[in-house]
Amino acid sequence: MSEIRSPGKRYALLSVSDKTGITELAKSLAETGFTLLSTGGTARALRQAGLEVNDVSAHTGFPEIMDGRVKTLHPVIHGGILGRDQDIGVMADHGISAIELVIVNLYPFEAVTSKPGCSRDEAIENIDIGGPAMLRAAAKNHARVTVVTDPTEYATIVTELAENGSVSESSRARLAAQAFAHTSRYDSLVAGYLQHEAQPDEQGMPVHISPCLSRRQSLRYGENPHQSAALYSAANQVDTFRQLQGKPLSHNNIADADAALECVRQFSSGPACIIVKHANPCGGARAANTLDAYDRAYQTDPVSSFGGVIAFNQVMDQATAGEIISRQFVEVLVAPGFEAGALETLAGKPNIRVLQSNQDAPPPDFDFHAVAGGVLVQEHDLGLADRSEWRCVTGRQPESTEWDDLEFAWKMVRMVKSNAIIYAREHRTLGIGAGQMSRVDSSRIAAWKAEAAGLDLAGSAMASDAFFPFRDGIDTAAAAGARSVIQPGGSMRDEEVIAAANEHGMAMVFTGKRHFRH
């Protein structure tokens, strides 16, 4: 038998997966005079707290069916949420009472699908249907109904009900916007889970992408102080870092730290250090310890390193921390860990942003870039160095040490803005040419930077992120002292470029893979 629905009653419907603060809210509502409607686990929790609760099934006169798949999908519920002044007559005809408050958050789809071994059936059963329907109905009718999805908002409605007897129009509008954002995010989570089954296009890209981004933190500013900015994270995205000290992060701090982390993570064996300025490496090295790795990276370009981001692939010790802060101004330090002594030393420079990286955080599936009229989406560049795919195209084969230099240079050049050139030797960068419109200019700038830093390019390896369109880049490298070259190949003038390398007695390796970075 259904309960008696009185026009004089004030109804609040509570059905939540996240039960934070729900019993306290329900007690306040009951004391204010609300009749509580609820379902399943929420109803049990409220009764255990000593509250009187009316089951939705009793309110509608219709039982929950299909193992709970259908319980709130009923005209008495949705009519009560959507009813307007002009609907009073039809509501009375059908015994529908207005529902003034809708307190709902949804099945834990994100948490369930994040668990290792989550089955498809389990995921499907955690797709909420009734919850989003109620939220959207209540948000649509926010002129008359208050909808709440976030437990942090409970205090607001309790206060307003106590002071005014109702929730203000402005609060109802704000909460309605939150409800639509909540259901939109939820739909994106489900779409993201199911999109792997969608039919991709001929290049393997999905037809629809539903990135679900939530604001993780507000930033000091964007690329420039007059631009607002925030960091948003995708659903289920593992945090890549945690800030241990320092000033708030800006857009540029995070962009540079991300580039530095992506670069240094290529080096899994032995300590490595990367210094980044304006999203470009200005030095990189491997060594026996973090201090030597930093010193070798810094020597590449001491001028550009000023105000840079420094990243390590291993725990930073006190000696390294002390050397860095005594030698240069640094914006951000990133490492997977810090010895206690290192943190004590860095605390002497409280403005330095110290970030602890999460080495287990996976790279994103896609890169997004906003353009006029849309968003460019591409797979993340995961084409790491693989010697088995390379081939030597010159008469002279690289020597053993040259192979190592070529591999190091190839890992570094993929992180430099195109057109990109790297000179390297003995696991360290010597000269970096970035972002030029012609490749030969990048070759010249990289050689000039090495000379300015007092570094000798004799016997170095040169890496180019894309093919050489002319032989002039090879001639420049040879004149600077390079003895080996690594590049993708694929130019219509490859034979001319190979001939130039042979003339100079250089070894040249083709990778067959380009690494433009814009």
C-alpha positions, 0 to 999 in steps of 0.5 A: 500500500502506498503512503498517504501523500498530503499536499501540506507535507514538504518532501525531500528525496535522498538517494546517494552513493557518497554518504558523507554527511547525509545523516546529519543533513537528514536530521536537519531536514527532519527537524525543519519539517521535511518528510524524508523519501529514500531508497536502498542503502541510503534509507538503511543508513538513515534508519540506523541513525534513528530517522523516520524514512518513507521508502520510495516504493511505498510513496509510489505504490510500486515496488522496486523491480529488476534487482533495483534497476527500476525504483525511482522511474515513476510518474509520482517521483518525476511528476513531483520533481517537475511539477509547476504551478499550472500542474497542480490540478493534474498532480492532484488528480493523480495523487502526486505531491511536490518534491522540494529537495532532491539530494542525489549523487550517482553510482560509483562508476568511476571508482568501480571501473578503476579497480583492477579486474573490473568486469564489463558486467560489473561496470554496466551495472554501475551505470546509474539511470534513475539518478541522472534522470532525477538530477536533470529533472530537478535541475530543469525545475530549479525555479521550484526545486533545490537539487544537491549533488555535492556533500560540501553544499549541505551546510548551505541549504541547512543554513538557508532553510533555517534562516529563510524557510527555503533555499534562495533562488540564486543558490537553486540556480547555482546548484542546478548548474552543478547538477548538470555538470555532475551528470555531464561528467558522469556521462563522459565517464561512461562514454570514455569507458565504452568508447574503446568498443566504438568503431574507429576511423581508418587511422585508428582514432575513435569517432567520438572522444569524451574527455572528462576533465575536472578542475584540480587546482587554480593557478597563479596565472596562465602563460601571462599574468593577465590570463586566468588558468587552472589545471584540469585532470581527466577522469581516473588520471593518476596525479603526476606530481605532488607539491612539497613546498614553494609558491603556487604553480603557474601555467608555465611552471606545469608545462615546463615540469611536464616536459622535463618529466617526460624527457627524464623518464626516458632514462631508466638506468642510472641517474639522469637530469634534464633542465627545461626552459620554455618547454625546451630542454636546455641541458640533459645528462646521465652520470654516476650520481644526481650531482654529476648529472646536474652539473653536466646538464647545466654546463650545456647552457648555463645562461638559459638554465637561469630560471629553469625547471630541473627534473631528475629520475632518481631521489635527490640528495642533499649535496645536489640540492645544495649545489643547485641553490648555490649555483643558480636561480631555479623555478621548479625542482622535480624528482621522484623523492628527496632525502630529508637533508635535501628538503631541509636545504631546499627549505632555505629557499621557500619560494622554490617549487618542489614537486615529488613526481609519480614515476608510475603515472602513465602517459595520456592516451591523447594530446589535445590542442585547441585551434580555431573551430575545434580541437586537434587530437593525436595519439601521444608520441610514445615512439621511444628509441629502438636500435633494432629499427635503425639502419646505418646508411653510410660507408662507415659504421658507428663505433660502440661509443658512437651508438650510445651517443646516438641513442642518447641524442635521439632520446633528447631531440624528440623533446625539443621543439621543431626544427630540432638539432642536438649535439651530444657526447658521453651521455650529455648534451653539448649544443641544442638548436630549437624551434627554428624555421630552417633545419640548417639554422638549428644546426648552426645555433646548436653549434654556436651554443656549444661554443658559447658554453666552451664545449668541444663538439669534436667526435660528437653525435648529431641528432635531427628530429626530422630528415635533412632536406639539403646537405647543408646541415651535414656540412655544418655538423662536420665543420663543428666536429660531429662524427655521427648523425642520427635522423629519420631519413625519408627526404627526396635528397637522402642520397645527397645527404648520405653522400655528404656524410660519406665525404666527411667520413661520418657515420649516419643512421636512419631511424625511420621515425620522425619526432616533430614537436610543435 
